[in-house]
Amino acid sequence: MPPLEHIEAETPLATLVMYVQEGDLHAWEELIVRCAPIVRRIAYRISNDTHLADDIAQEVFLQALRKICDVRDPAAFLGWLKTTTRHFAINMMIRGSRAWSVEDVGIVKHIDYRITQDSPIDAMVRREEVESLHRVVAKLRPIDKDVINAFHFDEQSLVEIADRLDAPMGTIKRRLHIARKRLRKELEETLVR
């Protein structure tokens, strides 16, 4: 890892990406400082909301941190970041936040028990709710299960799912819509039993 003094204003972005891939947190901070205005500007142009643009930027940088080690060509990082920002902002505008909501499924909400400050009993109930949701998802057809898990649990973007399945994004949107309808029906049947 290079010493901090090697990171200067003139250090190319590609070099910073390589430093981050080696675990340099100072390089990551510098990368954010340089790229945040670009990411926020793209997010704001799509959302027309400064608070939402900040939320989008935060999510994009979290995604970037998760995926930066997968970047093969560090010089292409900025282009990837811009594209990811556009897609994420468009997805946010189409359907709101990434978390499950009552509107997404119609009945169940996603509860991330790992980050709650609830009592142990509340956390146990939340875990059981999430496990129950996973059991219902497991009953779906493979293609429905795949898009639901990828989008909602693995937090993959529509673009990432389309790339992985080698399918057009419109097809993935349709599959996700159909999968949600089937999940809603399965949940209703589960609640009736």
Phi, psi and omega in degrees: 000129181288150176295156183305325184294346177281348178265108182237172179300333182272354180298123181298150179303320181300322178293318177299318179300316179297319178298318180297320178298335177272358176100014182278106181291330177295322178294321177298315178300317179294321178299316178297314180304317182284323187267339184304316179300323180292313181297314180297320180297314179297314181297321181291321179300326181276318186270332184057034182213117185295321180293317178294321178299320177295318177297317179298315180300317180299314179295321180296318180291327174296317177296318180298318179297321178294325189257354189298329179289343178275350182290118181275325181245097182305332179292339181270359185301314183297318177298317177298318181297317179296315180296316179300318179298312179301311182295318180294317180296318178296315178300318179298320181290326181288316188229008178084210187290166182284338184289154173299147173221168178300325180294325181298312188253335180098338185223311190259145173247150179281132180236117179266094184292345182289337185248006181278159178252025183285172176293164178302325179292316177300318179297321179295317178298317179297317178301317180296322178296316180294317178298321178297317178298317179297322179296320179293317178300322181297337179281346183289164174299153183307316182293322178293315180300319182298311182288324177296311180297315182298314186283311188268322184266320179272354178054039174279146177283165177301323180296316179298319179294315179300318178297314183295321182269358181053052181226154177297152182298324178301322178295319180294318178300317179296315179299318180295318179299312180295318180297321178295320178298316180294322178295316179302315180297315180297320179294319179298317179295323179294320180291329181289326182296000000 
